[in-house]
């Protein structure tokens, strides 16, 4: 198949999984065409059967904000027409599904066809799409997609409830990992650089948005450090990073906190982690937690959204209430202080990640969605 993929190219779960999906599809013999305003950050080096098409926008004095969604629709149409795409797979409902619908209508007027598959990832449904300015267009774009997938049962249920979409139309296809990339004991190991005195390493990876509650990460770390030698490693960047540093300074633990910024190869860092913290207010799936588990790090996180579908309580880590800093700190200390418990959770997390979420198990489910959509369009 010739498959178009549109995603946000920035540092975040939806763009990461869309890029990994495209790479995996190409490895399985499909031709993949990414259409976005920048090359996805995980796309990296040249790969056979993978192409990138940049959405170019001219700046006009008339527009205070460049109309990206329209420029995207034009480029999706151009790529579909030029290379003969079998379908367009968009990640995030707006504006990507909206643009794809416009491209589909443009192509239909010329006698062509462009089936659209929309994957829902999270805040497009739970936050942005609920805003009065976007609710109706979000619903319209989802309903007019030929195929709909969501990354968790939680997100599928939220979509059906808040947008009136038929739950039966939404197929749940979870996020996935590549076990050859995400695994324990990765070499070279950066532990000596991150924890030169042999301290335990607590890690958090995110885009530092308020929903991630990075202040809680620091507060949990401060309590852990009061009981055992530990370092806190932040990976990523975003608006809450200055506040996280401020809290670390207020609590007197800034000397043990490392901000590494954005990294494309987080697997090299996660394999050094003794524990992964994800105290988010909301998570539609929790890809960072899955990647940490695959690398052998037990997870302490919040019992919200799709996280219970990923993190098995008391087997691969612990889930607690939002804002329960004391409870999460105690759970972290318990795991880090008991080598036998840590080894058990580490092994169980890796095994669960591979058994349930390896790309070899998940990517064929996307292929099945594509085949079903194409068969349905052909029958129509």
C-alpha positions in Angstrom: 0.0 0.0 0.0 0.9 3.6 -0.4 0.1 5.3 2.9 0.1 9.0 3.7 0.7 9.9 7.4 0.1 13.3 8.9 1.2 14.0 12.5 2.7 16.7 14.7 6.4 16.5 14.2 7.2 17.8 17.6 8.3 16.1 20.8 5.3 14.2 22.0 3.6 10.9 22.1 1.3 11.2 19.0 4.2 12.3 16.8 6.5 9.6 18.1 4.1 6.8 17.6 3.0 8.0 14.2 6.6 8.1 13.1 7.4 4.7 14.5 4.3 3.4 12.8 5.4 4.8 9.4 8.9 3.3 9.8 7.5 -0.1 10.7 5.0 0.0 7.8 7.9 0.7 5.4 9.9 -2.2 6.9 6.9 -4.4 6.1 7.0 -3.4 2.5 4.6 -0.4 2.3 5.4 3.0 0.8 5.0 5.7 3.4 4.6 9.5 2.8 4.8 11.8 5.8 3.0 15.2 5.2 3.7 17.8 7.9 5.2 21.3 8.4 8.5 19.8 9.6 10.3 16.4 9.5 9.1 14.3 12.5 11.7 14.3 15.2 12.1 10.5 15.3 12.3 10.0 11.5 16.1 10.5 11.6 18.2 9.1 8.8 17.3 7.9 5.3 15.0 4.9 5.2 13.8 2.9 2.2 10.2 3.5 1.1 9.8 6.5 3.5 9.3 10.0 2.1 8.7 13.4 3.7 6.6 16.2 2.1 6.9 19.6 3.8 3.8 21.8 4.0 5.0 25.2 2.9 3.2 28.4 3.8 3.7 31.9 2.5 3.4 34.8 5.0 0.9 37.4 3.9 0.1 40.7 5.7 -3.6 39.8 5.4 -3.2 36.8 7.8 -2.3 37.4 11.4 -1.9 33.6 11.7 -0.9 31.5 8.7 -3.8 29.1 7.7 -1.8 25.9 8.2 -4.9 23.6 8.0 -5.6 24.8 4.5 -2.0 24.6 3.4 -1.9 21.0 4.8 -5.1 20.1 2.9 -3.5 21.3 -0.3 -0.3 19.3 0.3 -2.2 16.2 1.2 -4.2 16.5 -2.0 -1.0 17.1 -4.0 0.8 14.1 -2.6 -2.3 11.8 -3.0 -2.7 12.8 -6.6 1.0 12.7 -7.5 2.0 9.4 -5.9 -1.4 7.6 -5.9 -2.0 7.2 -2.1 -4.3 4.4 -1.2 -5.3 6.2 2.0 -4.3 9.0 4.4 -3.7 8.2 8.1 -3.9 11.3 10.3 -2.9 11.4 13.9 -4.8 13.9 16.0 -8.3 14.9 15.0 -7.9 18.6 14.5 -6.7 20.1 12.3 -5.4 16.9 10.6 -8.6 15.0 10.0 -10.3 18.2 9.0 -7.6 18.9 6.4 -7.7 15.4 5.2 -11.5 15.6 4.6 -10.9 18.7 2.5 -8.2 17.0 0.5 -10.6 14.0 0.1 -13.4 16.3 -1.3 -11.0 18.0 -3.6 -9.8 14.7 -5.0 -13.4 13.4 -5.3 -14.3 16.3 -7.6 -11.5 15.1 -9.9 -12.7 11.6 -9.9 -10.2 10.3 -7.4 -10.6 8.8 -3.9 -8.7 9.3 -0.7 -10.0 7.2 2.3 -9.1 8.8 5.7 -8.2 6.9 8.8 -8.1 9.1 12.0 -6.2 8.0 15.1 -7.2 9.8 18.3 -4.4 10.3 20.8 -5.6 12.3 23.8 -5.9 16.0 24.2 -7.6 16.4 20.8 -10.5 14.7 22.5 -10.1 15.4 26.2 -9.1 19.0 26.1 -8.8 20.9 22.7 -11.8 19.2 21.0 -14.1 20.0 24.0 -13.6 23.7 23.6 -16.7 25.4 22.2 -14.7 26.8 19.3 -13.7 23.3 18.2 -16.2 20.8 19.4 -18.5 20.7 16.3 -15.6 20.6 13.8 -13.9 17.9 15.8 -17.1 15.8 15.8 -17.6 16.4 12.1 -14.0 15.4 11.3 -14.2 12.2 13.3 -17.6 11.2 11.9 -16.5 11.8 8.3 -13.4 9.6 8.7 -13.6 6.3 6.9 -11.8 4.6 9.8 -11.4 5.7 13.5 -8.9 4.3 16.0 -8.1 5.3 19.6 -5.0 4.4 21.6 -7.0 3.2 24.6 -10.4 2.0 25.7 -10.6 5.0 28.0 -10.1 7.4 25.0 -12.6 5.5 22.8 -15.2 5.7 25.6 -14.5 9.4 26.1 -14.9 10.1 22.4 -18.2 8.2 22.2 -19.5 10.0 25.3 -18.4 13.6 24.6 -18.8 13.7 20.8 -21.7 11.3 20.2 -19.6 9.1 18.0 -20.8 5.5 17.6 -18.5 3.5 20.0 -18.7 0.6 17.6 -16.9 2.6 14.9 -13.9 3.2 17.1 -11.3 0.5 17.0 -8.8 0.5 19.9 -5.2 0.0 18.7 -2.7 0.7 21.5 0.6 2.5 21.2 3.6 0.2 20.8 7.3 -0.2 21.3 10.2 -1.8 19.3 11.7 -4.4 21.7 15.0 -4.2 19.8 15.3 -0.5 20.8 13.6 -0.4 24.2 15.1 -3.1 26.4 17.0 -3.3 29.7 20.8 -3.2 29.8 21.3 -1.0 26.8 24.9 -0.2 26.0 26.6 2.3 26.2 25.1 3.0 29.6 25.1 6.6 30.9 24.6 5.7 34.5 28.1 6.8 35.6 27.5 10.2 34.1 24.0 10.6 35.5 24.7 9.2 39.0 28.5 9.3 39.5 28.2 8.2 43.2 26.0 5.2 42.5 22.7 7.0 43.5 19.3 5.6 42.4 18.0 7.3 39.2 14.5 8.6 39.1 13.4 9.7 35.6 10.6 11.6 34.0 10.1 12.2 30.2 7.5 14.6 28.9 6.7 17.8 27.1 6.5 19.6 30.5 2.9 20.8 30.0 0.8 21.6 33.1 -1.1 18.3 32.8 2.2 16.4 33.5 2.4 18.0 37.0 6.2 18.2 37.0 6.1 20.0 40.3 4.9 16.7 41.8 7.8 14.9 40.2 10.2 17.2 42.1 8.3 16.9 45.3 8.3 13.1 45.1 12.0 13.1 44.5 12.6 15.4 47.4 10.9 12.9 49.7 12.7 9.9 48.2 16.1 11.7 48.6 15.4 12.3 52.2 15.4 8.5 52.7 18.0 7.3 50.2 20.7 8.6 47.8 19.0 9.5 44.5 19.2 11.7 41.4 16.3 13.0 39.4 16.7 13.1 35.6 14.3 15.2 33.5 14.1 14.5 29.7 12.2 16.8 27.5 11.3 20.5 27.6 8.2 22.7 27.8 6.5 25.5 29.6 6.7 24.0 33.1 10.4 23.4 33.1 11.3 26.8 34.9 8.7 26.0 37.6 10.2 22.6 38.2 13.6 24.1 38.7 12.2 26.7 41.0 10.5 24.0 43.2 13.7 22.0 43.3 15.6 25.1 44.5 12.9 25.9 47.1 13.1 22.3 48.4 16.9 22.4 48.5 17.4 19.5 46.0 18.4 21.3 42.9 21.9 19.9 43.1 20.5 16.4 42.4 18.2 17.4 39.5 19.4 17.1 35.9 17.5 18.7 33.0 18.7 17.0 29.8 16.4 18.7 27.4 14.9 17.0 24.3 16.4 13.7 23.2 15.4 11.7 20.1 16.9 8.5 21.6 15.3 8.3 25.0 15.9 4.6 25.1 19.5 5.2 25.9 18.5 7.1 29.0 15.5 5.0 30.1 17.7 2.0 30.3 19.6 3.8 33.1 16.5 4.5 35.1 15.8 2.7 38.4 12.3 4.2 38.6 10.0 6.1 36.2 7.6 8.8 37.6 4.5 9.9 35.7 2.2 11.8 38.2 0.0 13.3 35.4 -3.4 14.8 35.8 -4.5 12.9 32.7 -3.0 10.4 30.3 -4.9 8.9 27.4 -2.3 6.1 27.2 1.0 6.8 28.7 3.6 6.0 26.0 6.5 7.2 28.2 5.5 4.8 30.9 5.4 1.9 28.4 8.8 2.8 27.0 10.2 2.9 30.6 8.7 -0.5 31.4 10.2 -2.0 28.3 13.6 -0.7 29.4 13.1 -2.4 32.8 12.1 0.6 35.0 9.2 0.1 37.4 6.6 2.9 37.1 5.0 5.0 39.8 2.1 7.0 38.2 -1.4 8.2 38.6 -4.5 6.1 38.3 -6.0 8.1 35.4 -7.1 7.7 31.8 -5.5 4.9 30.0 -2.6 4.3 32.4 -4.4 1.3 34.1 -4.5 -0.3 30.7 -0.7 -0.1 30.5 0.7 -0.2 34.1 -0.5 -3.4 35.9 -0.9 -2.4 39.6 1.6 -4.1 42.0 3.2 -6.1 39.2 5.1 -3.5 37.2 4.7 -0.6 39.5 2.0 1.4 41.4 -0.8 3.7 40.5 -2.1 6.3 43.0 -4.4 9.3 43.0 -3.6 12.6 41.3 -1.7 14.8 43.7 -0.8 12.0 46.2 2.8 13.0 46.4 3.3 11.3 49.8 1.8 8.0 48.5 3.9 8.0 45.3 7.0 8.8 47.3 6.4 5.9 49.7 5.7 3.6 46.7 9.0 4.7 45.1 11.0 4.2 48.3 9.5 0.8 48.8 10.5 -0.3 45.3 14.0 1.2 45.4 14.7 -0.1 48.9 13.9 -3.7 48.1 16.3 -5.2 45.5 14.2 -8.3 45.1 11.0 -6.4 44.6 12.7 -4.1 42.1 14.1 -7.0 40.1 10.6 -8.6 40.0 8.9 -5.5 38.9 11.6 -4.7 36.3 11.4 -8.1 34.7 7.6 -8.1 34.8 7.4 -4.7 33.2 9.7 -5.6 30.4 7.8 -8.9 29.8 4.4 -7.2 29.8 5.5 -4.5 27.4 6.9 -7.0 24.9 4.0 -9.5 25.2 1.2 -6.9 24.9 2.7 -3.9 23.1 5.5 -5.0 20.8 5.3 -3.5 17.3 5.1 -7.0 15.8 1.7 -7.4 17.6 0.3 -3.9 17.1 1.3 -2.8 13.6 -0.6 -5.6 11.9 -3.7 -4.3 13.6 -3.3 -1.0 11.8 -2.8 -2.9 8.6 -6.1 -4.7 9.3 -7.8 -1.3 9.8 -6.5 -0.1 6.4 -7.7 -3.3 4.6 -11.1 -3.0 6.2 -11.4 0.7 5.2 -10.3 0.0 1.7 -12.7 -3.0 1.4 -15.5 -0.8 2.7 -14.8 2.1 0.3 -14.5 -0.3 -2.6 -17.8 -1.9 -1.7 -19.4 1.5 -1.5 
